[in-house]
Amino acid sequence: MIMIEFKNVTKYFKIYKNKSNSIKESFVNKILNRNKMEVNRFPVINDTSFKIYSGETIGIIGENGTGKSTTLKLISKILYPNSGEVHVHGSIASLLEIGIGFQPDLTGRENVFLYGSILGLKKHEIEAKYDDIVNFAEIEEFMDSAVKNYSSGMYMRLAFSVATSVDPDILLVDEVLSVGDASFQKKCIDRIMDFKNRGKTIVFVSHDMGSVRKICSRVFFIKRGGIFTEGSPEKMIGLYLKLVKDKYLGINSSLDEENAVLDVDFNVHRAMEYAHLQEGNKKLEITKVYFSDLSGKIINIFDSGEDFKINIEFKKNEEVESAIVGFEIITPDDYLLIYKSSNQDAVELVDIKEINFISILVKDLRLVSSNYYLSPFLINEDHDNKEIFDFRRKNYIFNIKENNIREYGKIRVQCDWDF
């Protein structure tokens, strides 16, 4: 079911030059012969069409001023398009600005009832939810104080708690989680994930690419001028990060460059001291191996439990019908920690071209802080016979970062401690 639809939507804002707001300004404009009012149009969204379906979690990313918040305001009917149509089906809960709808001279308790009524809750519904709202916000001792005395974090906690206490069909969230501390941000993400798991439609604007990657099933990337591009979180986040880096370096970036690979030093991914540990007949030959995060950023330092990718490029020197790709992860003291091959997941490489590229997503690898060696391989197994095309033992290296807890062993485990 379509929940939100934009049909050829254009939204621009008028920018006035030489507008006189006082007698003094009128006099100065007359003296300088600039009385003629100039009006420029600043396009934010340009002839845009898209559909958002029931149960989707959509991320919207882009630079400041590219129309992310404007898109949410068009959905929530705070703004209206200059042309085109916006159709929304279902009830909406909006968290577009911190504490929008709050009255600073009222207490936290009074604002819960005021804001709740704005969101469409009846008094008895707010009373039933009040304790849960306060407990989630974690500011019970301040509920009888005027919210004008709240910190921005306290303000946001209460606003988010009230806004998400309703049961809407559509939840709009606009960059409000950045104000809270780390523990509260996690609570907010958990609540959004609960909405997602219950099949709600969520539109999520954020500059936190980790949160976008974690909760979104599809991402809209907006460039200046109202250019919308949509795709998977990994692809769109990669585009956004490339744009930011190119802008920092003074490079004129375009969307046509989305498949370009940035110049990086791949040697930092190589363990040169073990470069001689290679074997195989080289019918298939590994030409490049590097690590990257899910956004496509090429790095070889990760947090414990962070998902990352092993990227392998290889060429075909002789005809091969099929092959198995895999890797080993080895500790610094030469202990084989992990062996994984594609045929364990019933996957084999066929239709092998002259140049081939494989990306292996490694999920939730809970290693403790250390360096680890990677041994990629290309082989073929036929019953008891194994043909080694290329095996690079300990030729590549990655690092798991330190955290603030001293760890021992090699693998982290999660435990529930019940006393």
ABEGO torsion letter per residue (X at the ends): XBABBBBGBBBBBBBBBGBBABAAAAAAAAAAGAABBBBBBBBABBGBBBBBBBGBBBBBBEBBGAGAAAAAAAAAGABBBABEBBBBBEBBBBBABBGBGBBAABBAAAAAAAAAAAAGBBAAAAAAAAAAAAAAAGAAAAAABBAAABBAAAAAAAAAAAAAABBBABBBBBGAAAABBAAAAAAAAAAAAAAAAAGBBBBBBBABAAAAAAABABBBBBBBGGBBBBEBAAAAAAAAAAAAAAAAAGBBBBAAAAABBBBBBAAAABBAAAAABBBEAGABBBABBBBBBAAGBBBABBBBGBBBBBBBBBBBABBBABBBBBBBBBBAAGBBABBBBAAAAGBBBBGBBABBBBBBBBBGBBBBBEBBBBBBBBBBBBEABBBBABBBBGABBBBBBBBABBBBEABBBBBBBBX
